[in-house]
Amino acid sequence: MLVEGGAKLLSTMLAQRLIDQAIVYVGPRVLGDARAPAAFTGFSPATIADGVGLQLRQVRRIGDDVMLDYRVAGG
């Protein structure tokens, strides 16, 4: 299932371990300020080890953008 959502939905799905793949696009612009929305919110593991581990499976350049294909480690 493809899920596109905001920070709260993505954080909830991560916390419940419902995500097995993340495709992240990075563009060649930096935007943001103190009020900029975060990618994740409300997902605060106590330690780095408690965070969700990702394995990078593919990197692809698409024009000036980069696509990163991650699989959740152990998922």
C-alpha positions, 0 to 999 in steps of 0.5 A, spaced: 500 500 500 502 506 498 501 512 503 503 519 502 501 523 509 504 528 513 508 528 519 503 525 524 501 519 520 508 517 518 510 518 525 504 513 527 505 508 522 513 508 524 511 507 531 507 501 530 512 498 525 507 499 519 512 501 514 517 496 510 519 501 505 521 508 504 522 512 498 525 519 499 526 524 494 531 529 495 531 536 491 536 541 490 533 546 494 534 548 501 527 551 504 525 552 511 524 556 517 522 555 525 515 554 523 517 549 517 513 542 518 517 536 520 517 530 516 516 526 523 513 528 529 511 525 535 515 519 534 521 520 539 525 513 541 528 513 547 535 511 544 538 511 537 538 503 538 530 504 539 529 508 532 527 505 526 533 502 522 533 503 514 537 499 509 539 503 503 537 499 497 537 503 491 540 510 489 537 513 483 538 520 480 532 523 476 534 530 473 537 534 479 533 530 484 535 524 488 531 518 489 533 514 495 529 507 496 530 504 503 527 498 506 526 497 514 531 493 517 528 486 519 522 488 516 
